[in-house]
Amino acid sequence: MSEAILELSQIKNQVSAEEWAVRQDLAAAYRLVAHYGWDDMVFTHLSARVPGPDDHFLLNPYGYQFSEVTASNLVKVDLDGNLVLDNGFEVNAAGFTIHSAVHMARHDALAVMHVHTDAGVAVASMQEGLMPLTQHAMFVYHDLAYHDWEGVALDLDERERVVADLGDKNVMILRNHGTLALGGSVASCFLRLYYLERACKIQVSIMNGTPNRPNQQAIDMMQNTFNNKDSWEGLGSIAWPSMRRLADRLDAGYLN
């Protein structure tokens, strides 16, 4: 066994039980994003806040496929991008810019997920953005913000503009770029991302036709019922155990 593997195997003993649980949830989310085909080689990012008083969060090791992410090789950094626990890996600078912006401003966001899917980028490049056409769209439509593209996110000054555009919303379309979701848990964050991505995919598939828009009563029902934290945490707690079982079936190695 190599020294690097030995060091990774010791990460569990260097963190709290609460952090280890979040690491496993986040690693599972990486594997699920890969399973659904939402990854973009070694680019894009999912992050989670480390439980406790410090502003530390976890990101994927740069240069690794999402299908290779494990609880141990997730990288713990502070809001200045400094390594808090050196496990031999580094993070993507662009990923740090976007995720640190959100974690700095939104302490209610345990998890932040950002992807570049074909459908998500397509809708992000439409002038209308996401349209209120489907049940999937209506789960997130009233909680959706937009941020204009400024090129690859390497400028830390962009963090202020990301935060200003996000406001108190929990999903965002990064125009000409991709999608972003927040959650009070990895579970609720993944669920928001799932509905946003499904809504984008469905919208792209019906653009050649004439969409039938739902009536206002149905739109109001969705806003009143699902545009709140409790609904999403409840839905996440129901759906996430089954998603973890799916991740286990795909490759339980993410747990290590």
MOZIPE-V135635 format. One record per residue. N is the residue number from 1. SS is DSSP state (alpha for helix, beta for strand, coil for the rest). PSI is psi in whole degrees, 0 to 359 (999 if undefined). OMEGA is omega in radians with two decimals (* if undefined). Layout:
((N;SS;PSI;OMEGA) (N;SS;PSI;OMEGA))
This chain:
((1;coil;134;-3.08) (2;coil;161;3.12) (3;alpha;322;-3.14) (4;alpha;317;3.13) (5;alpha;321;3.11) (6;alpha;318;-3.14) (7;alpha;318;3.13) (8;alpha;322;-3.12) (9;alpha;342;-3.12) (10;coil;352;-3.10) (11;alpha;319;-3.12) (12;alpha;324;-3.11) (13;alpha;353;-3.10) (14;alpha;0;-3.12) (15;coil;165;3.12) (16;coil;163;3.08) (17;alpha;324;3.13) (18;alpha;318;3.10) (19;alpha;320;-3.13) (20;alpha;321;3.11) (21;alpha;318;3.10) (22;alpha;320;3.10) (23;alpha;317;-3.13) (24;alpha;320;3.08) (25;alpha;315;-3.10) (26;alpha;319;3.09) (27;alpha;321;3.08) (28;alpha;318;3.13) (29;alpha;320;3.08) (30;alpha;315;-3.13) (31;alpha;323;-3.14) (32;alpha;321;3.06) (33;alpha;318;3.08) (34;alpha;319;3.14) (35;alpha;319;-3.13) (36;coil;357;3.11) (37;coil;26;-3.12) (38;coil;355;-3.11) (39;coil;168;-3.07) (40;beta;75;-3.01) (41;coil;239;-3.12) (42;coil;15;-3.08) (43;beta;170;-2.98) (44;coil;169;-2.86) (45;beta;147;2.94) (46;beta;139;-3.13) (47;beta;161;3.07) (48;beta;141;3.08) (49;beta;137;3.08) (50;coil;128;3.13) (51;coil;141;-3.14) (52;coil;180;-3.03) (53;coil;344;-3.07) (54;coil;149;3.08) (55;coil;74;3.10) (56;beta;145;3.07) (57;beta;166;-3.02) (58;beta;136;3.07) (59;beta;163;3.13) (60;coil;150;3.05) (61;coil;124;-3.06) (62;coil;133;3.13) (63;coil;359;-3.14) (64;coil;140;3.05) (65;coil;153;3.10) (66;alpha;329;3.13) (67;alpha;355;3.12) (68;alpha;357;-3.09) (69;coil;136;3.09) (70;coil;169;3.10) (71;coil;326;-3.08) (72;coil;327;-3.06) (73;coil;1;2.95) (74;coil;142;-3.02) (75;beta;129;3.13) (76;beta;123;-3.13) (77;beta;164;3.01) (78;beta;184;-3.04) (79;coil;351;3.04) (80;coil;3;3.12) (81;coil;6;3.14) (82;coil;140;3.07) (83;beta;130;3.09) (84;beta;323;3.09) (85;beta;108;-3.05) (86;coil;109;3.08) (87;coil;16;3.07) (88;coil;5;-3.09) (89;coil;164;3.09) (90;coil;170;3.13) (91;coil;160;3.09) (92;coil;127;-3.10) (93;alpha;320;3.13) (94;alpha;322;3.10) (95;alpha;320;3.11) (96;alpha;319;-3.11) (97;alpha;309;-3.08) (98;alpha;312;-3.04) (99;alpha;322;3.10) (100;alpha;325;3.10) (101;alpha;313;-3.09) (102;alpha;315;-3.11) (103;alpha;328;3.11) (104;alpha;320;-3.01) (105;alpha;332;-3.01) (106;coil;87;-3.14) (107;coil;349;3.06) (108;coil;351;-3.10) (109;coil;99;3.05) (110;coil;324;-3.08) (111;beta;146;3.08) (112;beta;130;-3.08) (113;beta;132;-3.07) (114;beta;127;-3.12) (115;beta;164;3.12) (116;coil;68;3.12) (117;coil;161;3.10) (118;alpha;312;-3.09) (119;alpha;320;3.14) (120;alpha;317;3.12) (121;alpha;324;3.12) (122;alpha;312;3.13) (123;alpha;324;3.10) (124;alpha;340;-3.14) (125;coil;358;3.07) (126;coil;139;-3.14) (127;coil;325;-3.10) (128;coil;342;-3.04) (129;coil;212;3.12) (130;coil;129;-3.11) (131;coil;148;-3.10) (132;coil;69;-3.01) (133;coil;332;-2.95) (134;coil;165;3.06) (135;alpha;319;3.13) (136;alpha;316;-3.14) (137;alpha;323;-3.05) (138;alpha;343;3.05) (139;alpha;330;-3.04) (140;alpha;350;-2.99) (141;alpha;319;-3.07) (142;alpha;357;-3.10) (143;alpha;25;-2.95) (144;beta;131;3.06) (145;beta;168;3.14) (146;beta;145;3.06) (147;beta;128;-3.13) (148;coil;144;-3.12) (149;coil;136;3.10) (150;coil;18;-3.02) (151;coil;180;3.13) (152;coil;133;-2.95) (153;coil;76;3.12) (154;coil;345;-3.09) (155;coil;115;-3.12) (156;coil;339;3.10) (157;coil;337;-3.14) (158;alpha;339;-3.11) (159;alpha;319;-3.13) (160;alpha;322;-3.12) (161;alpha;323;3.06) (162;alpha;313;-3.10) (163;alpha;318;-3.14) (164;alpha;319;-3.14) (165;alpha;325;-3.13) (166;alpha;317;-3.12) (167;coil;230;-3.14) (168;coil;14;3.14) (169;coil;164;-3.10) (170;coil;358;2.99) (171;beta;148;-3.10) (172;beta;141;2.96) (173;beta;121;3.05) (174;beta;104;-2.98) (175;coil;137;-3.14) (176;coil;20;-2.97) (177;coil;299;-3.08) (178;beta;204;-3.06) (179;beta;160;-3.09) (180;beta;142;3.09) (181;beta;150;3.09) (182;beta;160;3.05) (183;beta;154;3.06) (184;coil;359;3.05) (185;coil;162;3.04) (186;alpha;322;-3.10) (187;alpha;307;-3.09) (188;alpha;327;3.11) (189;alpha;314;3.13) (190;alpha;320;-3.12) (191;alpha;318;3.09) (192;alpha;316;3.13) (193;alpha;319;-3.14) (194;alpha;311;-3.11) (195;alpha;323;3.11) (196;alpha;316;-3.13) (197;alpha;319;3.09) (198;alpha;319;3.13) (199;alpha;318;3.13) (200;alpha;316;-3.12) (201;alpha;317;-3.14) (202;alpha;318;3.14) (203;alpha;315;3.13) (204;alpha;322;-3.07) (205;alpha;340;-3.10) (206;coil;6;-3.05) (207;coil;341;3.12) (208;coil;348;3.12) (209;coil;190;3.08) (210;coil;106;-3.04) (211;coil;145;3.03) (212;coil;114;-3.11) (213;coil;139;3.13) (214;coil;161;-3.13) (215;coil;160;-3.03) (216;alpha;327;3.13) (217;alpha;317;3.12) (218;alpha;319;3.12) (219;alpha;315;3.14) (220;alpha;322;3.13) (221;alpha;316;-3.12) (222;alpha;320;3.13) (223;alpha;314;-3.08) (224;alpha;331;-3.05) (225;alpha;321;-2.95) (226;alpha;354;-3.10) (227;coil;59;3.12) (228;coil;155;-3.06) (229;alpha;316;-3.04) (230;alpha;320;3.13) (231;alpha;317;-3.08) (232;alpha;321;3.08) (233;alpha;324;3.09) (234;alpha;313;3.11) (235;alpha;320;3.13) (236;alpha;319;-3.12) (237;alpha;334;3.10) (238;alpha;315;-3.02) (239;alpha;327;-2.96) (240;alpha;320;3.11) (241;alpha;323;3.12) (242;alpha;327;3.09) (243;alpha;324;3.06) (244;alpha;322;3.09) (245;alpha;323;3.07) (246;alpha;315;3.10) (247;alpha;322;3.10) (248;alpha;318;-3.13) (249;alpha;326;3.14) (250;alpha;312;3.13) (251;alpha;103;-3.09) (252;alpha;0;3.10) (253;alpha;341;3.13) (254;alpha;338;-3.08) (255;alpha;341;-3.03) (256;coil;999;*))
